[in-house]
């Protein structure tokens, strides 16, 4: 059963956080997939900025589950040290080699398909 759609918000960062919180455990998505879902397909970089800022929020935002379109851990430097993102993903069963998710296609979660 798909998760409910996040509520509409006027704040782009909040909308990014709402979608990111719906990514299931053990799955990943991309900055671009979130941007497309939000109707702003050319704003993948802004999704990244929102997730970089998520670390200052009180509630947990699973930003470690968002990677670039090729499955690379491009945001790893925003997690306190360069191995935290990898460790969090590996704890969820995601296989990583050279900062790249090996089972990317199998683990990919597309909010545009999952949150209809």
C-alpha positions in Angstrom: 0.0 0.0 0.0 1.5 3.3 -1.0 2.1 6.0 1.6 -0.2 9.0 1.6 0.9 12.1 -0.4 2.6 14.8 1.7 0.4 17.8 2.4 0.9 20.8 0.2 3.1 23.5 1.7 4.2 26.8 0.3 7.7 26.3 1.6 9.9 24.3 -0.8 12.2 23.0 1.8 9.3 21.7 3.9 7.8 20.0 0.9 11.2 18.3 0.2 11.4 17.1 3.9 7.8 15.8 3.7 8.7 13.6 0.6 12.0 12.5 2.1 10.4 11.3 5.2 8.2 9.0 3.1 11.2 7.1 1.6 10.9 3.6 2.9 13.6 2.0 5.0 16.1 0.3 2.7 15.2 2.3 -0.3 16.8 5.4 -2.0 15.8 8.1 -4.4 17.5 10.9 -6.2 17.4 14.7 -5.9 15.9 14.9 -9.3 13.1 12.4 -8.6 12.0 14.5 -5.6 12.2 17.7 -7.7 10.1 16.1 -10.5 7.5 14.8 -7.9 7.2 18.4 -6.5 6.6 19.7 -10.1 9.9 21.5 -10.2 12.0 19.1 -12.3 14.9 21.5 -12.9 15.4 22.1 -9.2 17.4 19.0 -8.1 20.2 21.2 -6.8 17.7 23.1 -4.6 16.5 19.7 -3.2 20.1 19.1 -2.3 20.3 22.5 -0.6 17.2 21.7 1.4 18.6 18.3 2.5 21.9 19.9 3.5 19.9 22.2 5.8 17.8 19.4 7.2 20.5 18.5 9.7 19.6 21.5 11.7 16.0 20.5 12.3 14.8 18.8 15.4 13.0 16.0 13.7 14.9 13.3 11.8 14.9 13.7 8.1 16.4 10.6 6.3 18.5 12.7 3.9 21.0 9.8 3.7 18.4 8.0 1.4 18.8 10.7 -1.3 21.6 10.4 -3.8 22.4 11.7 -7.2 20.8 10.2 -10.4 23.7 7.8 -10.9 23.5 6.4 -7.3 26.6 8.3 -6.1 26.8 9.5 -2.5 27.4 13.1 -3.5 26.0 14.5 -0.2 28.2 12.5 2.1 30.2 15.5 3.3 27.2 17.0 4.9 26.8 14.2 7.5 29.5 15.2 10.0 32.1 12.9 8.5 32.5 11.3 5.1 31.5 7.8 6.2 28.2 8.5 8.1 26.0 8.5 5.0 27.5 5.2 3.8 27.1 3.6 7.3 23.5 4.6 7.5 22.7 3.2 4.0 24.6 0.0 4.7 22.7 -0.5 7.9 19.6 -0.5 5.7 21.0 -3.3 3.5 22.2 -1.0 0.6 25.4 -2.2 -1.0 28.0 0.5 -1.7 31.3 0.4 -3.4 33.5 3.4 -4.1 30.7 5.8 -2.9 28.3 4.3 -5.5 25.2 2.2 -4.8 25.6 -1.1 -6.5 22.0 -2.2 -6.3 20.7 1.3 -7.3 17.9 0.2 -9.7 16.6 -2.5 -7.3 16.5 0.0 -4.3 15.3 3.0 -6.2 12.0 4.6 -4.9 10.3 7.0 -7.3 7.8 9.2 -5.5 6.0 10.0 -8.7 5.1 6.4 -9.1 4.8 5.4 -5.4 2.8 8.4 -4.2 -0.1 8.6 -6.7 
